Amino acid sequence: MYARTYVFGNKSQKLNTDSRSKEVAVTGEQLYDAKTGYGFVTEVNCHSDEMLQLPELSSGFVPAYIDMAGKVTRIVTDDIGCHVDGKYAAGRLGIQEKCMIPLCFRADVERCGNYQITLEYQSTAEVMIFAGPRRLIHRSEGKEQKQSLVFVLNVCDIIPMGRNRIYERKSIDITLLGEAVNLCRIKVVQVKCPTIYIAGDSTVNDQSALYPYRPKNSFCGWGQMLSAYLNGKAAVSNHAHSGQTVETFRTEGHYAIIQAHIRFGDYLLIQFAHNDQKLANLRAKEGYTDALCRYIEETLSIGAYPILVTPVCRNTWRASGVYADFLEEYAVACKETARRYQIPVIDLHGASKDFIIQKGPKEAARYYYPKDFTHPNDYGAYLLAGMAVREYCKQISGNYAEAYSRLAGLMTQHREWEPGEVSLYLDNTTSGTVWYEQDKEAAGQIRSVEELESMIKI
């Protein structure tokens, strides 16, 4: 069984001399390359390897600038561990406010599977910990001293966005965000545990984020926040992709990866509709429902457990001030299909709709990417993942109730993450740096209720 430990800090730090411990000393100067199989990822080496350039195969954090490679992320090594020098980065970028630069560590593993990560770190301020392609594992709100965190990370093949073939993944990525947060030790052990697979669209998938990190200005799918609501004894394998329907998820090969890896006792979350509703052959009670039934039957046939999720609501309002719900019939179809098979359905449509109406269009917009009423930002995705967990845990019944109850026992709850007040974009030019604007308008982002309504084929 694969096992390895990485110890961070000055080389004078003592390692376990037992040959079976497989402890490796790491300093901030050690950058990842395929030969050594471990190290930090910064602007210096992220462009040297295709695997580091694809967000789905790396940490998911992308530098927001073009021409300052190697001059922003400085990793400091001390007796405690390794940390990013945030003040140095802020000075290089000409930023007066808090500068959130990720500390990204990457290590190769032998094969796909689930790996238990024991992470030791030390911090005096707020900390966020991500694993894999920007899946949130932990978020602390207050000051912490040395902490130990245990969680499970799934490593699985995937078809990256814009590619048409399966890419093999054999690495873990651990990312720490915070002011002066020190990475002390990472222990990696391959384990067997339940895996929660996810099939869905851009409201669920693993989205990348630019750094310096701003949660309000980061696209995010709620599936990549789900790990933060688990107790460390189950893993998430998110295969949702932007633009997918119940049909293209199968025909483009994403579902084939799940079929190759899902095992008896695992779970499959299924959420579609945002793109299906634009196609005449995928009407709610016709092609859409037929496809859901096929996914359910195939999953049950191998001893795994399907869970339907009603589509997340958009923040769409008519000029009259009345909420415009374009997904209701798809939510109804999900519920009816779940009742037919007596499996759980997470009514994320209902929960998100209640929240949006309660908050109103302006306040609800704080949980969506700026100028976008479909895709949540990090605050919104965290909120939606919490809603999904609450909705799931309160209605376990029907067939396979014992198996579905086991999953509920692996879930936790946290306080809401309130959106902060931040600017929409960084300045276009700062200290000679050209910034990317993470804007999906060119990729077909819908900008108005009228435009959306004209696309839906009823």
Buried (B, 14 or more C-beta within 10 A) or exposed (E): EEBBBBBBBEEEBEEEEEEEBBBBBBBBEBBBBEEEBBBBBBBBBBEEBEBBEBBBBBBBBBBBBEEBBEBBBBBBBEEBBBBBBBEBBBEBBEBEEBBBBBBBBBBBBEEBBBBBBBBBBBBBEBBBBBBBBBBBBBBBEEEBEEBEBEBBBBBBBBBBBEEEEBBEBBBBBBBBBBBBBBBBBBBBBBBEBBBBBBBBBBBBBBBBBBBBBBBBBBBBBBBBBBBBBBEBBBBBBBBBBBBBBBBBBBEBBBBBBBEEBBEEBBBBBBBBBBBBBBBEEBBBEEBBBEBBEEBBEBBBEEEBBBBBBBBBBBBBBEEEEEBBBBBBBBBBBBBBBBEEBEBBBBBBBBBBBEBBBEBEBEEBBBBBBBEBBBBBBBBBBBBBBBBBBBBBBEBBEBEBEEBBEBBBEBBEEBEEBEBEEBEEBBEEEBEEBEBEEBBBEEEEBBEEBEEBBEBEEE
